[in-house]
Amino acid sequence: LRYMQQIVAVDTGALRESCYVNVDITGTKLSLEIGATEPYAIYVELGTFKTGAQPYIRPTFDFVVGILPQIINSEAARRAAIS
């Protein structure tokens, strides 16, 4: 979330404040959802015919994918220590 909020375009700050990350771990299944709730969020991400794209969701996804092995190993070690 911090990463996404650092790279998102800011005008009023509403888009930055609407950014969210949801992580769900159920058994061995990991689910990750990232996005923003402002109605215009998609237009900032993808651009329009008047304004260029200012991606922040896709770069955040790419960032998470890059550190995912580290996150999984850390969580596995944490769970092993609890068992």
N, C-alpha and C positions, 0 to 999 in steps of 0.2 A: 504494500500500500504506500509506504513511504517513497519508494522508487517512482511509482506512478504519479504521485502527487508532486514530486520534484520536476517531472518532465512535462506535465500537462500544461497547455497554454492557459494563461491566467489573464482574465479581464477584470471580472468582479470577484473571483474566487469561488463562485457558486459551483462551477464544474469540478474544481479541485476538491471541494468539500463533499461532493456527491460521489466521488470515487469510492469503490468498495472492493474488498477481497473476502471471499467466503471459502473456507477450507473445511472439508468434511472427511473424517476418517472413520470408516465403518469396517471393522474387521481388518482385512488386508486391502481394502479398496480406498483409494485416495481420490477425492474430487476437489477441483479448484475452479472457482468462478471469479472472474475479474470484470469490472465494468464501471459504469457511472450512471446515475439515475436522472441527471438533467435531460430534458427532452431533446436538447440540441447536441448532446454528446456525440452522436453518430456523425453529425455534420462537421464537427471539429476533427474527429478521427479520420474521416474519409474525404472531407472537403466537399465543396459544391461547385457549381459552374462559375460562381463569383469569387470564391476563396479557395486557396490551396489547402490540401490536407495538412493537419498538424497531429500526426499519430502519437498516441500515448498508450493505448491499450495493447496494440501489437508489439511495440517495443517492450512493454512490461511482460507480456507473454514470453517473448524471446529471452528476456532476462531470467525469468523464473525457470524456463526450460534449461538454461545454462547452469543454474545452481541446484536443480532438482536432485541430481545424484547425491549431493552434499546434504540436502534436507532429508532425503530418504535414509541415508546412512545414520544421520544424527537421530532421527526418530526411531530407527531400528535399535540403535544402541540404548536409547532411553527406555524403550520397552523391554529390552533384554535385562536391563538393570533392575527394573521393577519386578520381573518374574522370579 
